[in-house]
């Protein structure tokens, strides 16, 4: 909490000192601070590359934390954990493979339902039913 608070206060102080306001739709506040501090040159590009690699590493570590959390929740044969015994069964690497599979299926279903809902909310595009006829007639 100290690290997050320190970073937040430091970035806020930099934004105030450099007169950075709310970022535009195609930018972030950190990118605007870096641009104001370094200009549009190579140093700014290096900052963008470094921050994107940092975000990729953070996403990777959070993705890898899922099986570890499931392993911790599984318990041991002597002391059962949170999931039912069927889901707590582990392989030779101590990963609860059935829990990971259920986790994968649940995540896939949630993403599919969200994409379906977004597609329906956006509505079906009009004018594409007779594309071939329109193309031949033109």
C-alpha positions, 0 to 999 in steps of 0.5 A, spaced: 500 500 500 505 504 501 508 503 494 501 504 490 500 510 495 507 513 493 506 512 486 500 515 486 502 521 490 508 522 485 505 521 479 499 527 481 505 531 483 508 531 477 502 532 473 501 538 477 508 541 476 508 539 469 501 542 468 498 535 465 490 535 465 485 529 464 488 525 458 485 525 451 481 519 449 487 516 445 492 517 451 494 516 458 496 520 464 503 517 465 504 517 457 502 525 457 507 526 463 512 522 460 511 526 453 511 533 457 518 531 461 522 528 455 519 531 449 517 527 443 524 524 441 527 517 443 527 517 450 519 518 450 519 512 445 524 508 450 519 510 456 513 507 452 516 501 450 519 500 457 512 501 460 508 496 455 513 491 457 512 492 464 504 492 463 505 485 459 509 482 465 504 484 470 499 481 466 503 475 465 504 474 473 497 475 474 495 470 469 500 465 472 497 467 479 490 463 478 493 456 478 497 458 485 491 461 488 487 454 486 493 450 489 493 454 495 485 453 496 485 446 495 489 444 501 492 437 502 489 430 503 489 431 510 486 437 510 481 439 505 481 446 502 475 450 499 474 446 493 470 439 493 475 433 493 474 432 485 476 439 484 482 439 489 486 433 486 493 435 484 498 433 479 505 431 480 506 439 480 501 440 485 497 443 480 489 442 481 488 440 474 480 440 475 480 446 478 484 450 473 480 446 467 473 449 471 476 456 471 478 456 464 471 454 462 468 459 466 472 464 464 471 462 456 463 462 458 464 469 461 467 472 455 463 469 450 457 471 454 459 478 454 461 478 447 454 476 445 451 481 449 455 487 446 454 484 439 446 484 440 447 491 444 450 494 437 445 491 433 446 487 426 449 492 421 445 494 415 446 493 408 450 487 408 445 482 406 445 483 398 453 485 398 454 480 392 448 483 388 450 490 390 457 489 387 454 486 381 449 491 379 454 497 380 
